[in-house]
Amino acid sequence: DSKLVRKIFLFEGALISLIGAVSGLVLGGVFCWLHIKFGIISMGMESSITEGYPMKIIALDFGIILLVVTFITFAISTRPAILAARSVSVQNL
């Protein structure tokens, strides 16, 4: 029925978003760690105190990013899921 179609669209959107958010957070965390250890991004100034751009990893930032991405995903996925549920009939399945 239409409720099932709506749930499927919402679940699929959430799953895609979660995979993207988690992989982005992991890649971002690895990049930040590499920069902290090896100074990948330079300041571009000869007279700076530190050669690498200062960076700090804060776990709370990762959690906030995950929550914001999840909220935006559900907000954006709701309308297409409702429209898909309206346009689907049992005969088309």
Backbone as numpy.savetxt, mean C-alpha at the origin, in Angstrom:
# Nx Ny Nz CAx CAy CAz Cx Cy Cz
-25.81 -14.36 -5.72 -26.64 -13.18 -5.72 -25.77 -11.93 -5.72
-26.39 -10.79 -5.71 -25.64 -9.53 -5.83 -24.78 -9.24 -4.60
-25.20 -9.68 -3.43 -24.38 -9.46 -2.22 -23.08 -10.24 -2.31
-23.14 -11.43 -2.84 -21.93 -12.24 -3.00 -20.98 -11.60 -3.99
-21.51 -11.08 -5.09 -20.67 -10.42 -6.09 -19.99 -9.20 -5.47
-20.75 -8.42 -4.69 -20.18 -7.25 -4.03 -19.06 -7.66 -3.07
-19.29 -8.71 -2.30 -18.27 -9.19 -1.36 -17.02 -9.67 -2.09
-17.21 -10.34 -3.22 -16.07 -10.83 -3.99 -15.24 -9.66 -4.51
-15.91 -8.62 -5.05 -15.18 -7.46 -5.56 -14.44 -6.74 -4.44
-15.08 -6.59 -3.29 -14.42 -5.93 -2.16 -13.23 -6.75 -1.67
-13.41 -8.08 -1.58 -12.33 -8.94 -1.12 -11.16 -8.92 -2.09
-11.46 -8.97 -3.38 -10.40 -8.96 -4.39 -9.64 -7.63 -4.36
-10.35 -6.53 -4.24 -9.70 -5.23 -4.14 -8.83 -5.13 -2.89
-9.34 -5.64 -1.78 -8.58 -5.61 -0.54 -7.34 -6.49 -0.63
-7.47 -7.64 -1.25 -6.35 -8.56 -1.39 -5.24 -7.96 -2.26
-5.62 -7.38 -3.38 -4.64 -6.75 -4.26 -3.96 -5.60 -3.54
-4.74 -4.80 -2.84 -4.17 -3.67 -2.11 -3.24 -4.13 -0.99
-3.64 -5.14 -0.27 -2.81 -5.65 0.82 -1.49 -6.19 0.30
-1.53 -6.93 -0.79 -0.30 -7.46 -1.38 0.61 -6.31 -1.82
0.02 -5.30 -2.46 0.81 -4.15 -2.91 1.38 -3.36 -1.74
0.55 -3.15 -0.71 1.01 -2.37 0.45 2.12 -3.09 1.20
1.94 -4.37 1.44 2.95 -5.13 2.18 4.25 -5.23 1.38
4.15 -5.50 0.08 5.38 -5.58 -0.71 6.06 -4.22 -0.80
5.28 -3.14 -0.91 5.86 -1.80 -0.92 6.53 -1.45 0.40
5.88 -1.82 1.51 6.48 -1.56 2.81 7.76 -2.37 3.02
7.76 -3.61 2.56 8.97 -4.45 2.70 10.10 -3.87 1.84
9.79 -3.53 0.58 10.84 -2.95 -0.28 11.32 -1.61 0.26
10.39 -0.78 0.74 10.78 0.49 1.33 11.62 0.31 2.58
11.25 -0.65 3.41 12.04 -0.94 4.61 13.43 -1.44 4.29
13.53 -2.30 3.29 14.84 -2.81 2.87 15.69 -1.67 2.31
15.08 -0.81 1.50 15.80 0.32 0.94 16.29 1.27 2.04
15.42 1.55 3.02 15.82 2.41 4.14 16.96 1.78 4.92
16.87 0.50 5.19 17.93 -0.19 5.93 19.25 -0.13 5.16
19.18 -0.38 3.83 20.39 -0.31 3.01 20.99 1.10 3.03
20.12 2.10 3.00 20.62 3.47 3.02 21.27 3.79 4.37
20.66 3.35 5.45 21.23 3.60 6.78 22.59 2.93 6.91
22.72 1.71 6.39 23.98 0.97 6.50 25.05 1.47 5.54
24.65 1.80 4.28 25.64 2.08 3.25 25.58 3.50 2.68
24.60 4.30 3.06 24.50 5.67 2.59 24.28 5.79 1.09
23.24 5.15 0.58 22.97 5.12 -0.86 22.68 6.51 -1.42
21.87 7.30 -0.72 21.47 8.63 -1.20 22.37 9.67 -0.55
23.13 10.37 -1.38 24.03 11.37 -0.82 23.34 12.73 -0.76
23.86 13.60 0.07 23.31 14.95 0.22 23.66 15.82 -0.98
24.71 15.49 -1.69 25.14 16.27 -2.84 25.89 17.53 -2.47
26.33 17.59 -1.22 27.06 18.77 -0.75 28.39 18.32 -0.18
29.43 19.00 -0.55 30.76 18.68 -0.05 30.92 19.12 1.41
30.20 20.17 1.82 30.42 20.75 3.14 29.47 20.21 4.21
28.67 19.20 3.89 27.72 18.70 4.88 28.44 17.85 5.93
27.83 17.78 7.10 28.43 17.01 8.19 28.41 15.52 7.88
27.32 15.06 7.35 27.19 13.65 6.98 27.06 13.53 5.47
27.63 12.51 4.90 27.58 12.34 3.45 26.23 11.84 2.99
25.65 10.89 3.73 24.36 10.34 3.36 23.20 11.13 3.92
22.07 11.09 3.24 20.87 11.77 3.69 20.41 11.12 4.99
20.14 11.91 6.05 19.75 11.31 7.33 18.38 10.63 7.24
18.29 9.44 7.79 17.07 8.66 7.71 16.92 7.83 8.98
15.67 7.63 9.39 15.40 6.82 10.57 14.16 5.97 10.30
14.22 4.70 10.64 13.08 3.80 10.46 12.25 3.81 11.74
10.96 4.13 11.59 10.04 4.14 12.72 8.90 3.16 12.41
8.74 2.17 13.26 7.74 1.12 13.01 6.33 1.69 12.96
6.03 2.69 13.75 4.70 3.30 13.75 4.35 3.87 12.38
5.32 4.40 11.67 5.08 4.93 10.32 4.60 3.83 9.38
5.18 2.65 9.49 4.76 1.53 8.65 3.32 1.13 8.96
2.97 1.12 10.24 1.60 0.79 10.63 0.59 1.81 10.14
0.94 3.09 10.25 0.05 4.15 9.79 -0.14 4.06 8.28
0.92 3.82 7.56 0.82 3.68 6.10 -0.09 2.52 5.74
0.05 1.39 6.42 -0.80 0.24 6.14 -2.26 0.54 6.43
-2.55 1.25 7.52 -3.93 1.61 7.84 -4.51 2.58 6.81
-3.73 3.56 6.40 -4.23 4.53 5.42 -4.50 3.85 4.08
-3.59 3.00 3.65 -3.79 2.28 2.38 -5.02 1.40 2.46
-5.23 0.72 3.58 -6.41 -0.13 3.75 -7.69 0.70 3.70
-7.71 1.83 4.38 -8.90 2.69 4.38 -9.20 3.21 2.98
-8.18 3.69 2.29 -8.38 4.22 0.93 -8.86 3.12 0.00
-8.33 1.91 0.15 -8.75 0.80 -0.69 -10.23 0.50 -0.52
-10.70 0.41 0.72 -12.11 0.12 0.93 -12.99 1.28 0.46
-12.52 2.50 0.63 -13.29 3.65 0.17 -13.41 3.67 -1.35
-12.35 3.31 -2.04 -12.36 3.32 -3.49 -13.02 2.07 -4.06
-12.91 0.94 -3.42 -13.46 -0.32 -3.94 -14.96 -0.45 -3.72
-15.52 0.34 -2.85 -16.93 0.19 -2.53 -17.82 0.50 -3.73
-17.60 1.62 -4.40 -18.46 1.99 -5.52 -18.40 0.98 -6.67
-17.22 0.57 -7.16 -17.21 -0.44 -8.22 -17.87 -1.76 -7.80
-17.72 -2.12 -6.53 -18.34 -3.36 -6.07 -19.86 -3.23 -6.10
-20.39 -2.08 -5.71 -21.85 -1.87 -5.75 -22.34 -1.86 -7.19
-21.62 -1.19 -8.08 -22.01 -1.15 -9.49 -21.95 -2.54 -10.12
-20.95 -3.32 -9.78 -20.84 -4.68 -10.32 -21.98 -5.55 -9.80
-22.35 -5.37 -8.54 -23.44 -6.16 -7.98 -24.76 -5.80 -8.62
-24.95 -4.56 -9.01 -26.20 -4.16 -9.70 -26.29 -4.72 -11.09
-25.16 -4.79 -11.79 -25.19 -5.20 -13.20 -25.16 -6.70 -13.40
-24.87 -7.45 -12.36 -24.79 -8.90 -12.49 -26.14 -9.52 -12.15
-26.57 -10.40 -13.03 -27.77 -11.16 -12.73 -27.42 -12.63 -12.66
-28.28 -13.41 -12.10 -28.02 -14.84 -11.92 -27.91 -15.54 -13.26
-28.62 -15.09 -14.27 -28.57 -15.73 -15.58 -27.20 -15.54 -16.24
-26.52 -14.42 -15.95 -25.21 -14.18 -16.57 -24.13 -15.05 -15.94
-24.36 -15.55 -14.75 -23.37 -16.39 -14.08 -23.49 -17.78 -14.62
